[in-house]
């Protein structure tokens, strides 16, 4: 990778151009990962940015997080009899309360495992 520089005053700044190689969408988890990298892992963020791999990394985290969320929710549904379709029709408020609780639990797991991972 060859970098070209532009002189600005006494400094030479690199001309960084990102290629549009996005292979998916960046969801909430990808944005959380981006924010974490910017504020807590600046060297890793800069490395990904300079190698033009930041977008791919964020898309990958987004896909992994979404897959993990769906798998966790499905496993919770299978284990808890109160989350059956029959119970959904009978007692909607309890069903929604349980689903929200399980979704928050799954999101906490995702944040700890995928977003704020220390060993990057």
MOPAC internal coordinates of N, CA, C and O (Angstrom, degrees):
PM7 1SCF
backbone

  N    0.0000 0     0.00 0     0.00 0    0    0    0
  C    1.4419 1     0.00 0     0.00 0    1    0    0
  C    1.5319 1   108.46 1     0.00 0    2    1    0
  O    1.2310 1   121.18 1   -58.51 1    3    2    1
  N    1.3002 1   115.35 1   121.49 1    3    2    1
  C    1.4549 1   120.79 1  -178.66 1    5    3    2
  C    1.5220 1   109.58 1  -101.33 1    6    5    3
  O    1.2310 1   120.79 1   -51.75 1    7    6    5
  N    1.3222 1   116.09 1   128.25 1    7    6    5
  C    1.4623 1   121.00 1   178.96 1    9    7    6
  C    1.5166 1   109.84 1  -103.16 1   10    9    7
  O    1.2310 1   121.12 1   -41.92 1   11   10    9
  N    1.3074 1   115.46 1   138.08 1   11   10    9
  C    1.4573 1   121.09 1   173.72 1   13   11   10
  C    1.5208 1   107.03 1  -110.11 1   14   13   11
  O    1.2310 1   121.32 1   -30.59 1   15   14   13
  N    1.3293 1   115.09 1   149.41 1   15   14   13
  C    1.4540 1   120.29 1  -174.64 1   17   15   14
  C    1.5174 1   110.94 1  -120.87 1   18   17   15
  O    1.2310 1   120.95 1   -27.42 1   19   18   17
  N    1.3191 1   115.79 1   152.58 1   19   18   17
  C    1.4583 1   123.32 1   175.89 1   21   19   18
  C    1.5187 1   107.69 1  -120.29 1   22   21   19
  O    1.2310 1   120.77 1   -49.31 1   23   22   21
  N    1.3250 1   116.13 1   130.69 1   23   22   21
  C    1.4589 1   119.86 1   179.48 1   25   23   22
  C    1.5282 1   109.17 1   -80.27 1   26   25   23
  O    1.2310 1   121.52 1   -54.20 1   27   26   25
  N    1.3356 1   114.71 1   125.80 1   27   26   25
  C    1.4598 1   122.02 1   176.72 1   29   27   26
  C    1.5206 1   106.91 1  -126.79 1   30   29   27
  O    1.2310 1   120.39 1   -77.39 1   31   30   29
  N    1.3056 1   116.86 1   102.61 1   31   30   29
  C    1.4626 1   120.32 1  -175.60 1   33   31   30
  C    1.5108 1   109.59 1    66.10 1   34   33   31
  O    1.2310 1   120.74 1    57.29 1   35   34   33
  N    1.3285 1   116.18 1  -122.71 1   35   34   33
  C    1.4610 1   121.40 1   179.49 1   37   35   34
  C    1.5252 1   112.45 1   -93.06 1   38   37   35
  O    1.2310 1   120.15 1  -178.56 1   39   38   37
  N    1.3230 1   117.33 1     1.44 1   39   38   37
  C    1.4676 1   120.86 1  -173.59 1   41   39   38
  C    1.5247 1   111.52 1  -113.56 1   42   41   39
  O    1.2310 1   121.30 1   -29.49 1   43   42   41
  N    1.3122 1   115.11 1   150.51 1   43   42   41
  C    1.4564 1   121.01 1   170.88 1   45   43   42
  C    1.5238 1   107.12 1  -109.93 1   46   45   43
  O    1.2310 1   121.35 1   -63.09 1   47   46   45
  N    1.3221 1   115.01 1   116.91 1   47   46   45
  C    1.4721 1   120.78 1  -178.12 1   49   47   46
  C    1.5198 1   109.63 1  -105.30 1   50   49   47
  O    1.2310 1   120.18 1   -40.34 1   51   50   49
  N    1.3463 1   117.27 1   139.66 1   51   50   49
  C    1.4710 1   119.07 1  -179.08 1   53   51   50
  C    1.5267 1   111.49 1   -71.94 1   54   53   51
  O    1.2310 1   121.12 1   -36.53 1   55   54   53
  N    1.3150 1   115.46 1   143.47 1   55   54   53
  C    1.4642 1   121.31 1   174.62 1   57   55   54
  C    1.5228 1   107.12 1   -86.90 1   58   57   55
  O    1.2310 1   120.42 1   -78.94 1   59   58   57
  N    1.3006 1   116.80 1   101.06 1   59   58   57
  C    1.4590 1   121.12 1  -178.05 1   61   59   58
  C    1.5204 1   108.99 1  -100.59 1   62   61   59
  O    1.2310 1   120.90 1   -58.87 1   63   62   61
  N    1.3194 1   115.88 1   121.13 1   63   62   61
  C    1.4601 1   122.04 1   178.46 1   65   63   62
  C    1.5110 1   107.24 1  -124.21 1   66   65   63
  O    1.2310 1   120.70 1   -55.37 1   67   66   65
  N    1.3115 1   116.27 1   124.63 1   67   66   65
  C    1.4516 1   120.42 1   179.42 1   69   67   66
  C    1.5149 1   110.20 1   -89.49 1   70   69   67
  O    1.2310 1   121.06 1   -47.48 1   71   70   69
  N    1.3065 1   115.57 1   132.52 1   71   70   69
  C    1.4551 1   120.09 1   174.50 1   73   71   70
  C    1.5261 1   108.74 1   -78.31 1   74   73   71
  O    1.2310 1   120.88 1   -30.68 1   75   74   73
  N    1.3000 1   115.93 1   149.32 1   75   74   73
  C    1.4705 1   120.10 1   179.42 1   77   75   74
  C    1.5299 1   108.25 1   -88.72 1   78   77   75
  O    1.2310 1   120.94 1  -102.68 1   79   78   77
  N    1.3327 1   115.81 1    77.32 1   79   78   77
  C    1.4550 1   120.19 1  -178.64 1   81   79   78
  C    1.5287 1   111.23 1  -110.63 1   82   81   79
  O    1.2310 1   120.86 1  -148.55 1   83   82   81
  N    1.3013 1   115.97 1    31.45 1   83   82   81
  C    1.4559 1   122.08 1  -178.58 1   85   83   82
  C    1.5221 1   109.89 1   -68.83 1   86   85   83
  O    1.2310 1   120.85 1   -52.97 1   87   86   85
  N    1.3130 1   115.98 1   127.03 1   87   86   85
  C    1.4573 1   120.53 1  -176.31 1   89   87   86
  C    1.5177 1   111.59 1  -112.52 1   90   89   87
  O    1.2310 1   119.68 1  -155.16 1   91   90   89
  N    1.2859 1   118.21 1    24.84 1   91   90   89
  C    1.4543 1   121.80 1  -179.43 1   93   91   90
  C    1.5178 1   109.57 1   169.93 1   94   93   91
  O    1.2310 1   121.62 1     8.55 1   95   94   93
  N    1.3085 1   114.51 1  -171.45 1   95   94   93
  C    1.4566 1   118.97 1  -179.16 1   97   95   94
  C    1.5276 1   109.84 1  -103.91 1   98   97   95
  O    1.2310 1   121.66 1   -26.58 1   99   98   97
  N    1.3078 1   114.44 1   153.42 1   99   98   97
  C    1.4590 1   120.94 1   177.51 1  101   99   98
  C    1.5208 1   106.75 1  -103.41 1  102  101   99
  O    1.2310 1   120.99 1   -63.55 1  103  102  101
  N    1.3308 1   115.70 1   116.45 1  103  102  101
  C    1.4597 1   119.74 1  -178.43 1  105  103  102
  C    1.5295 1   110.18 1   -94.36 1  106  105  103
  O    1.2310 1   121.14 1    15.80 1  107  106  105
  N    1.3063 1   115.43 1  -164.20 1  107  106  105
  C    1.4631 1   121.50 1  -176.49 1  109  107  106
  C    1.5262 1   111.48 1   -59.34 1  110  109  107
  O    1.2310 1   120.35 1   142.20 1  111  110  109
  N    1.3153 1   116.93 1   -37.80 1  111  110  109
  C    1.4572 1   120.49 1  -177.88 1  113  111  110
  C    1.5286 1   111.14 1   -70.63 1  114  113  111
  O    1.2310 1   120.16 1   144.08 1  115  114  113
  N    1.3151 1   117.29 1   -35.92 1  115  114  113
  C    1.4565 1   120.85 1   175.34 1  117  115  114
  C    1.5215 1   111.52 1   -65.28 1  118  117  115
  O    1.2310 1   120.79 1   140.80 1  119  118  117
  N    1.3252 1   116.09 1   -39.20 1  119  118  117
  C    1.4642 1   119.86 1   178.75 1  121  119  118
  C    1.5283 1   110.91 1   -68.75 1  122  121  119
  O    1.2310 1   120.41 1   142.14 1  123  122  121
  N    1.3315 1   116.82 1   -37.86 1  123  122  121
  C    1.4654 1   120.18 1   175.88 1  125  123  122
  C    1.5285 1   110.77 1   -63.24 1  126  125  123
  O    1.2310 1   120.77 1   139.97 1  127  126  125
  N    1.3403 1   116.12 1   -40.03 1  127  126  125
  C    1.4650 1   121.16 1   177.89 1  129  127  126
  C    1.5328 1   110.55 1   -64.23 1  130  129  127
  O    1.2310 1   120.37 1   138.01 1  131  130  129
  N    1.3250 1   116.90 1   -41.99 1  131  130  129
  C    1.4571 1   121.53 1   178.11 1  133  131  130
  C    1.5278 1   110.30 1   -60.28 1  134  133  131
  O    1.2310 1   120.45 1   133.64 1  135  134  133
  N    1.3158 1   116.75 1   -46.36 1  135  134  133
  C    1.4625 1   121.38 1   179.59 1  137  135  134
  C    1.5256 1   110.70 1   -62.35 1  138  137  135
  O    1.2310 1   120.26 1   138.76 1  139  138  137
  N    1.3218 1   117.11 1   -41.24 1  139  138  137
  C    1.4603 1   121.44 1   178.34 1  141  139  138
  C    1.5261 1   111.10 1   -63.19 1  142  141  139
  O    1.2310 1   120.54 1   134.51 1  143  142  141
  N    1.3145 1   116.57 1   -45.49 1  143  142  141
  C    1.4722 1   119.78 1   179.34 1  145  143  142
  C    1.5211 1   111.50 1   -62.32 1  146  145  143
  O    1.2310 1   120.45 1   137.20 1  147  146  145
  N    1.3256 1   116.74 1   -42.80 1  147  146  145
  C    1.4627 1   120.74 1  -178.43 1  149  147  146
  C    1.5245 1   112.16 1   -62.74 1  150  149  147
  O    1.2310 1   120.34 1   140.62 1  151  150  149
  N    1.3222 1   116.96 1   -39.38 1  151  150  149
  C    1.4628 1   120.20 1  -173.02 1  153  151  150
  C    1.5306 1   114.90 1   -96.33 1  154  153  151
  O    1.2310 1   119.87 1   156.95 1  155  154  153
  N    1.3311 1   117.86 1   -23.05 1  155  154  153
  C    1.4579 1   119.00 1  -174.54 1  157  155  154
  C    1.5296 1   114.10 1  -122.54 1  158  157  155
  O    1.2310 1   119.75 1   158.91 1  159  158  157
  N    1.3031 1   118.07 1   -21.09 1  159  158  157
  C    1.4677 1   122.53 1  -179.27 1  161  159  158
  C    1.5229 1   109.56 1  -130.36 1  162  161  159
  O    1.2310 1   120.88 1  -118.76 1  163  162  161
  N    1.3234 1   115.92 1    61.24 1  163  162  161
  C    1.4583 1   120.80 1  -173.02 1  165  163  162
  C    1.5282 1   113.01 1   -62.05 1  166  165  163
  O    1.2310 1   120.29 1   143.76 1  167  166  165
  N    1.3228 1   117.05 1   -36.24 1  167  166  165
  C    1.4635 1   118.58 1  -179.29 1  169  167  166
  C    1.5334 1   110.92 1   -68.77 1  170  169  167
  O    1.2310 1   120.50 1   139.60 1  171  170  169
  N    1.3195 1   116.64 1   -40.40 1  171  170  169
  C    1.4716 1   120.11 1   178.30 1  173  171  170
  C    1.5371 1   110.24 1   -67.26 1  174  173  171
  O    1.2310 1   120.36 1   139.98 1  175  174  173
  N    1.3222 1   116.91 1   -40.02 1  175  174  173
  C    1.4658 1   121.90 1   176.91 1  177  175  174
  C    1.5231 1   110.26 1   -60.18 1  178  177  175
  O    1.2310 1   120.42 1   132.93 1  179  178  177
  N    1.3296 1   116.80 1   -47.07 1  179  178  177
  C    1.4648 1   121.05 1  -179.21 1  181  179  178
  C    1.5206 1   111.08 1   -64.18 1  182  181  179
  O    1.2310 1   120.55 1   139.61 1  183  182  181
  N    1.3334 1   116.55 1   -40.39 1  183  182  181
  C    1.4690 1   120.47 1   178.70 1  185  183  182
  C    1.5221 1   111.04 1   -62.32 1  186  185  183
  O    1.2310 1   120.58 1   133.01 1  187  186  185
  N    1.3224 1   116.49 1   -46.99 1  187  186  185
  C    1.4732 1   120.10 1   178.60 1  189  187  186
  C    1.5256 1   110.78 1   -62.08 1  190  189  187
  O    1.2310 1   120.63 1   140.11 1  191  190  189
  N    1.3143 1   116.40 1   -39.89 1  191  190  189
  C    1.4661 1   120.87 1  -179.84 1  193  191  190
  C    1.5211 1   111.25 1   -66.39 1  194  193  191
  O    1.2310 1   120.29 1   136.61 1  195  194  193
  N    1.3241 1   117.04 1   -43.39 1  195  194  193
  C    1.4627 1   120.76 1  -178.33 1  197  195  194
  C    1.5292 1   111.90 1   -68.52 1  198  197  195
  O    1.2310 1   120.23 1   146.06 1  199  198  197
  N    1.3358 1   117.17 1   -33.94 1  199  198  197
  C    1.4626 1   120.89 1   179.11 1  201  199  198
  C    1.5233 1   112.17 1   -84.91 1  202  201  199
  O    1.2310 1   120.42 1   179.80 1  203  202  201
  N    1.3103 1   116.81 1    -0.20 1  203  202  201
  C    1.4695 1   123.15 1  -179.89 1  205  203  202
  C    1.5417 1   111.20 1    61.93 1  206  205  203
  O    1.2310 1   120.82 1  -141.83 1  207  206  205
  N    1.3298 1   116.04 1    38.17 1  207  206  205
  C    1.4555 1   121.56 1   179.36 1  209  207  206
  C    1.5247 1   112.53 1  -115.00 1  210  209  207
  O    1.2310 1   120.19 1  -177.84 1  211  210  209
  N    1.3185 1   117.25 1     2.16 1  211  210  209
  C    1.4626 1   120.74 1  -175.95 1  213  211  210
  C    1.5216 1   111.83 1   -62.90 1  214  213  211
  O    1.2310 1   120.11 1   133.34 1  215  214  213
  N    1.3119 1   117.39 1   -46.66 1  215  214  213
  C    1.4647 1   120.92 1  -178.65 1  217  215  214
  C    1.5200 1   110.66 1   -62.88 1  218  217  215
  O    1.2310 1   120.32 1   135.96 1  219  218  217
  N    1.3230 1   116.99 1   -44.04 1  219  218  217
  C    1.4652 1   120.15 1   178.80 1  221  219  218
  C    1.5242 1   111.23 1   -62.47 1  222  221  219
  O    1.2310 1   120.64 1   140.76 1  223  222  221
  N    1.3269 1   116.39 1   -39.24 1  223  222  221
  C    1.4612 1   120.91 1   178.23 1  225  223  222
  C    1.5287 1   110.73 1   -62.95 1  226  225  223
  O    1.2310 1   120.59 1   134.85 1  227  226  225
  N    1.3256 1   116.48 1   -45.15 1  227  226  225
  C    1.4668 1   120.48 1  -178.79 1  229  227  226
  C    1.5232 1   111.86 1   -67.32 1  230  229  227
  O    1.2310 1   120.15 1   141.68 1  231  230  229
  N    1.3274 1   117.31 1   -38.32 1  231  230  229
  C    1.4618 1   121.08 1   176.53 1  233  231  230
  C    1.5227 1   109.73 1   -64.77 1  234  233  231
  O    1.2310 1   120.47 1   139.10 1  235  234  233
  N    1.3195 1   116.70 1   -40.90 1  235  234  233
  C    1.4646 1   121.02 1   178.90 1  237  235  234
  C    1.5263 1   111.21 1   -63.30 1  238  237  235
  O    1.2310 1   120.30 1   135.26 1  239  238  237
  N    1.3192 1   117.03 1   -44.74 1  239  238  237
  C    1.4671 1   120.86 1   177.94 1  241  239  238
  C    1.5224 1   109.94 1   -62.95 1  242  241  239
  O    1.2310 1   120.25 1   139.49 1  243  242  241
  N    1.3227 1   117.14 1   -40.51 1  243  242  241
  C    1.4673 1   121.03 1   179.49 1  245  243  242
  C    1.5264 1   111.22 1   -61.24 1  246  245  243
  O    1.2310 1   120.79 1   133.63 1  247  246  245
  N    1.3369 1   116.10 1   -46.37 1  247  246  245
  C    1.4664 1   120.18 1  -179.76 1  249  247  246
  C    1.5245 1   111.42 1   -65.32 1  250  249  247
  O    1.2310 1   120.60 1   135.50 1  251  250  249
  N    1.3360 1   116.45 1   -44.50 1  251  250  249
  C    1.4644 1   120.31 1   179.69 1  253  251  250
  C    1.5209 1   111.67 1   -62.13 1  254  253  251
  O    1.2310 1   120.50 1   137.60 1  255  254  253
  N    1.3235 1   116.64 1   -42.40 1  255  254  253
  C    1.4592 1   120.76 1  -179.72 1  257  255  254
  C    1.5221 1   110.92 1   -65.61 1  258  257  255
  O    1.2310 1   120.27 1   137.48 1  259  258  257
  N    1.3177 1   117.09 1   -42.52 1  259  258  257
  C    1.4698 1   120.76 1   179.84 1  261  259  258
  C    1.5288 1   110.91 1   -64.82 1  262  261  259
  O    1.2310 1   120.61 1   138.67 1  263  262  261
  N    1.3218 1   116.44 1   -41.33 1  263  262  261
  C    1.4660 1   120.65 1   177.80 1  265  263  262
  C    1.5172 1   111.03 1   -63.46 1  266  265  263
  O    1.2310 1   120.50 1   134.53 1  267  266  265
  N    1.3275 1   116.64 1   -45.47 1  267  266  265
  C    1.4585 1   120.88 1   179.29 1  269  267  266
  C    1.5205 1   111.09 1   -63.37 1  270  269  267
  O    1.2310 1   119.99 1   139.09 1  271  270  269
  N    1.3235 1   117.62 1   -40.91 1  271  270  269
  C    1.4661 1   121.29 1   178.14 1  273  271  270
  C    1.5269 1   110.70 1   -60.75 1  274  273  271
  O    1.2310 1   120.29 1   132.11 1  275  274  273
  N    1.3164 1   117.06 1   -47.89 1  275  274  273
  C    1.4647 1   120.39 1   179.95 1  277  275  274
  C    1.5259 1   111.79 1   -62.89 1  278  277  275
  O    1.2310 1   120.21 1   138.80 1  279  278  277
  N    1.3356 1   117.21 1   -41.20 1  279  278  277
  C    1.4699 1   120.55 1   178.99 1  281  279  278
  C    1.5186 1   111.73 1   -64.74 1  282  281  279
  O    1.2310 1   120.58 1   137.67 1  283  282  281
  N    1.3350 1   116.50 1   -42.33 1  283  282  281
  C    1.4651 1   119.51 1   179.36 1  285  283  282
  C    1.5228 1   111.79 1   -65.20 1  286  285  283
  O    1.2310 1   120.35 1   136.32 1  287  286  285
  N    1.3267 1   116.93 1   -43.68 1  287  286  285
  C    1.4729 1   120.63 1   179.77 1  289  287  286
  C    1.5232 1   109.92 1   -62.23 1  290  289  287
  O    1.2310 1   120.16 1   136.92 1  291  290  289
  N    1.3233 1   117.30 1   -43.08 1  291  290  289
  C    1.4712 1   120.21 1   179.38 1  293  291  290
  C    1.5338 1   111.24 1   -64.07 1  294  293  291
  O    1.2310 1   120.26 1   140.05 1  295  294  293
  N    1.3218 1   117.10 1   -39.95 1  295  294  293
  C    1.4680 1   118.94 1   179.14 1  297  295  294
  C    1.5269 1   110.69 1   -67.54 1  298  297  295
  O    1.2310 1   120.30 1   144.08 1  299  298  297
  N    1.3311 1   117.04 1   -35.92 1  299  298  297
  C    1.4665 1   119.43 1   176.53 1  301  299  298
  C    1.5261 1   110.97 1   -65.67 1  302  301  299
  O    1.2310 1   120.67 1   139.84 1  303  302  301
  N    1.3233 1   116.32 1   -40.16 1  303  302  301
  C    1.4695 1   120.10 1   179.09 1  305  303  302
  C    1.5282 1   111.52 1   -62.81 1  306  305  303
  O    1.2310 1   120.36 1   140.51 1  307  306  305
  N    1.3225 1   116.92 1   -39.49 1  307  306  305
  C    1.4653 1   120.44 1  -178.71 1  309  307  306
  C    1.5169 1   111.81 1   -69.54 1  310  309  307
  O    1.2310 1   120.55 1   144.92 1  311  310  309
  N    1.3411 1   116.56 1   -35.08 1  311  310  309
  C    1.4604 1   119.91 1  -176.51 1  313  311  310
  C    1.5232 1   113.83 1   -80.21 1  314  313  311
  O    1.2310 1   119.66 1   149.10 1  315  314  313
  N    1.3152 1   118.26 1   -30.90 1  315  314  313
  C    1.4656 1   121.03 1  -174.93 1  317  315  314
  C    1.5239 1   110.26 1  -101.06 1  318  317  315
  O    1.2310 1   120.83 1   -62.27 1  319  318  317
  N    1.3175 1   116.02 1   117.73 1  319  318  317
  C    1.4709 1   121.13 1  -179.02 1  321  319  318
  C    1.5257 1   111.86 1   -69.06 1  322  321  319
  O    1.2310 1   120.09 1   158.24 1  323  322  321
  N    1.3137 1   117.43 1   -21.76 1  323  322  321
  C    1.4643 1   120.75 1   179.70 1  325  323  322
  C    1.5275 1   112.05 1   -72.35 1  326  325  323
  O    1.2310 1   120.01 1   169.13 1  327  326  325
  N    1.3231 1   117.59 1   -10.87 1  327  326  325
  C    1.4708 1   121.22 1  -179.98 1  329  327  326
  C    1.5223 1   112.54 1   -98.16 1  330  329  327
  O    1.2310 1   120.19 1  -162.62 1  331  330  329
  N    1.3090 1   117.25 1    17.38 1  331  330  329
  C    1.4634 1   120.29 1   179.30 1  333  331  330
  C    1.5305 1   109.97 1   -74.25 1  334  333  331
  O    1.2310 1   121.14 1   -18.19 1  335  334  333
  N    1.3293 1   115.43 1   161.81 1  335  334  333
  C    1.4698 1   120.24 1   179.11 1  337  335  334
  C    1.5355 1   110.72 1   -64.37 1  338  337  335
  O    1.2310 1   120.60 1   146.08 1  339  338  337
  N    1.3168 1   116.46 1   -33.92 1  339  338  337
  C    1.4673 1   120.52 1   178.85 1  341  339  338
  C    1.5275 1   110.29 1   -63.85 1  342  341  339
  O    1.2310 1   120.43 1   134.96 1  343  342  341
  N    1.3241 1   116.77 1   -45.04 1  343  342  341
  C    1.4580 1   120.82 1   178.87 1  345  343  342
  C    1.5302 1   111.31 1   -68.68 1  346  345  343
  O    1.2310 1   120.61 1   151.72 1  347  346  345
  N    1.3200 1   116.44 1   -28.28 1  347  346  345
  C    1.4695 1   120.77 1   177.65 1  349  347  346
  C    1.5216 1   110.16 1   -63.69 1  350  349  347
  O    1.2310 1   120.64 1   141.40 1  351  350  349
  N    1.3270 1   116.37 1   -38.60 1  351  350  349
  C    1.4654 1   120.41 1   179.27 1  353  351  350
  C    1.5210 1   111.56 1   -74.71 1  354  353  351
  O    1.2310 1   120.52 1   144.79 1  355  354  353
  N    1.3250 1   116.61 1   -35.21 1  355  354  353
  C    1.4692 1   120.43 1  -175.99 1  357  355  354
  C    1.5270 1   111.69 1   -77.15 1  358  357  355
  O    1.2310 1   120.40 1   130.71 1  359  358  357
  N    1.3128 1   116.84 1   -49.29 1  359  358  357
  C    1.4651 1   120.84 1  -174.75 1  361  359  358
  C    1.5304 1   109.57 1  -132.08 1  362  361  359
  O    1.2310 1   121.00 1   -96.24 1  363  362  361
  N    1.3206 1   115.68 1    83.76 1  363  362  361
  C    1.4610 1   121.01 1  -174.12 1  365  363  362
  C    1.5242 1   112.87 1   -65.64 1  366  365  363
  O    1.2310 1   120.07 1   139.56 1  367  366  365
  N    1.3225 1   117.47 1   -40.44 1  367  366  365
  C    1.4640 1   119.70 1  -177.24 1  369  367  366
  C    1.5240 1   111.80 1   -63.76 1  370  369  367
  O    1.2310 1   120.12 1   137.87 1  371  370  369
  N    1.3130 1   117.38 1   -42.13 1  371  370  369
  C    1.4521 1   120.10 1   178.14 1  373  371  370
  C    1.5280 1   110.88 1   -65.24 1  374  373  371
  O    1.2310 1   120.73 1   139.60 1  375  374  373
  N    1.3396 1   116.21 1   -40.40 1  375  374  373
  C    1.4577 1   121.08 1   179.63 1  377  375  374
  C    1.5258 1   110.45 1   -61.82 1  378  377  375
  O    1.2310 1   120.51 1   134.22 1  379  378  377
  N    1.3341 1   116.63 1   -45.78 1  379  378  377
  C    1.4721 1   121.04 1  -179.72 1  381  379  378
  C    1.5240 1   110.17 1   -65.37 1  382  381  379
  O    1.2310 1   120.30 1   138.92 1  383  382  381
  N    1.3165 1   117.04 1   -41.08 1  383  382  381
  C    1.4665 1   121.02 1   178.79 1  385  383  382
  C    1.5321 1   110.45 1   -60.15 1  386  385  383
  O    1.2310 1   120.56 1   133.95 1  387  386  385
  N    1.3199 1   116.53 1   -46.05 1  387  386  385
  C    1.4657 1   120.24 1   179.21 1  389  387  386
  C    1.5297 1   112.06 1   -64.70 1  390  389  387
  O    1.2310 1   120.49 1   137.00 1  391  390  389
  N    1.3300 1   116.66 1   -43.00 1  391  390  389
  C    1.4684 1   120.26 1   179.60 1  393  391  390
  C    1.5253 1   111.29 1   -62.67 1  394  393  391
  O    1.2310 1   120.28 1   137.60 1  395  394  393
  N    1.3271 1   117.07 1   -42.40 1  395  394  393
  C    1.4675 1   120.28 1   178.12 1  397  395  394
  C    1.5304 1   110.96 1   -63.28 1  398  397  395
  O    1.2310 1   121.16 1   139.56 1  399  398  397
  N    1.3323 1   115.39 1   -40.44 1  399  398  397
  C    1.4629 1   119.89 1   178.69 1  401  399  398
  C    1.5292 1   110.54 1   -63.30 1  402  401  399
  O    1.2310 1   120.36 1   133.74 1  403  402  401
  N    1.3208 1   116.92 1   -46.26 1  403  402  401
  C    1.4621 1   120.46 1   179.84 1  405  403  402
  C    1.5267 1   111.64 1   -66.33 1  406  405  403
  O    1.2310 1   120.14 1   144.26 1  407  406  405
  N    1.3204 1   117.33 1   -35.74 1  407  406  405
  C    1.4602 1   119.98 1   178.73 1  409  407  406
  C    1.5291 1   110.87 1   -66.47 1  410  409  407
  O    1.2310 1   120.41 1   138.18 1  411  410  409
  N    1.3165 1   116.82 1   -41.82 1  411  410  409
  C    1.4684 1   120.28 1   177.45 1  413  411  410
  C    1.5299 1   110.92 1   -63.80 1  414  413  411
  O    1.2310 1   120.63 1   140.21 1  415  414  413
  N    1.3219 1   116.40 1   -39.79 1  415  414  413
  C    1.4650 1   120.55 1   177.37 1  417  415  414
  C    1.5277 1   110.66 1   -62.40 1  418  417  415
  O    1.2310 1   120.59 1   134.87 1  419  418  417
  N    1.3180 1   116.47 1   -45.13 1  419  418  417
  C    1.4646 1   121.09 1   179.07 1  421  419  418
  C    1.5310 1   110.68 1   -63.39 1  422  421  419
  O    1.2310 1   119.90 1   140.41 1  423  422  421
  N    1.3262 1   117.80 1   -39.59 1  423  422  421
  C    1.4628 1   120.69 1   179.04 1  425  423  422
  C    1.5186 1   111.69 1   -65.47 1  426  425  423
  O    1.2310 1   120.09 1   143.13 1  427  426  425
  N    1.3368 1   117.43 1   -36.87 1  427  426  425
  C    1.4587 1   119.85 1   176.48 1  429  427  426
  C    1.5206 1   110.62 1   -63.44 1  430  429  427
  O    1.2310 1   120.52 1   139.32 1  431  430  429
  N    1.3221 1   116.61 1   -40.68 1  431  430  429
  C    1.4647 1   120.54 1   178.08 1  433  431  430
  C    1.5240 1   110.18 1   -62.74 1  434  433  431
  O    1.2310 1   120.37 1   135.99 1  435  434  433
  N    1.3131 1   116.91 1   -44.01 1  435  434  433
  C    1.4622 1   121.77 1  -179.82 1  437  435  434
  C    1.5225 1   110.74 1   -62.51 1  438  437  435
  O    1.2310 1   120.44 1   135.53 1  439  438  437
  N    1.3207 1   116.76 1   -44.47 1  439  438  437
  C    1.4640 1   119.93 1  -179.38 1  441  439  438
  C    1.5207 1   111.40 1   -61.80 1  442  441  439
  O    1.2310 1   120.31 1   139.69 1  443  442  441
  N    1.3204 1   117.02 1   -40.31 1  443  442  441
  C    1.4654 1   119.66 1  -179.15 1  445  443  442
  C    1.5129 1   112.10 1   -72.84 1  446  445  443
  O    1.2310 1   119.95 1   141.98 1  447  446  445
  N    1.3287 1   117.69 1   -38.02 1  447  446  445
  C    1.4614 1   120.81 1  -173.94 1  449  447  446
  C    1.5221 1   114.19 1   -87.53 1  450  449  447
  O    1.2310 1   119.84 1   141.87 1  451  450  449
  N    1.3245 1   117.91 1   -38.13 1  451  450  449
  C    1.4719 1   119.36 1  -172.33 1  453  451  450
  C    1.5255 1   114.23 1  -108.93 1  454  453  451
  O    1.2310 1   119.87 1   142.47 1  455  454  453
  N    1.2914 1   117.86 1   -37.53 1  455  454  453
  C    1.4661 1   120.04 1  -171.94 1  457  455  454
  C    1.5217 1   111.66 1   -84.66 1  458  457  455
  O    1.2310 1   120.84 1   128.61 1  459  458  457
  N    1.3146 1   116.00 1   -51.39 1  459  458  457
  C    1.4641 1   119.71 1  -173.76 1  461  459  458
  C    1.5163 1   111.78 1  -103.94 1  462  461  459
  O    1.2310 1   120.32 1  -139.15 1  463  462  461
  N    1.3245 1   116.99 1    40.85 1  463  462  461
  C    1.4577 1   120.35 1   179.90 1  465  463  462
  C    1.5229 1   108.96 1   -71.97 1  466  465  463
  O    1.2310 1   120.66 1   -41.72 1  467  466  465
  N    1.3138 1   116.34 1   138.28 1  467  466  465
  C    1.4595 1   121.34 1  -175.96 1  469  467  466
  C    1.5162 1   112.43 1   -87.97 1  470  469  467
  O    1.2310 1   119.79 1   147.05 1  471  470  469
  N    1.3169 1   118.01 1   -32.95 1  471  470  469
  C    1.4663 1   121.25 1  -175.29 1  473  471  470
  C    1.5177 1   111.60 1   -88.50 1  474  473  471
  O    1.2310 1   120.44 1  -106.60 1  475  474  473
  N    1.3211 1   116.77 1    73.40 1  475  474  473
  C    1.4618 1   120.20 1  -179.85 1  477  475  474
  C    1.4972 1   108.86 1  -110.20 1  478  477  475
  O    1.2310 1   120.10 1   180.00 1  479  478  477

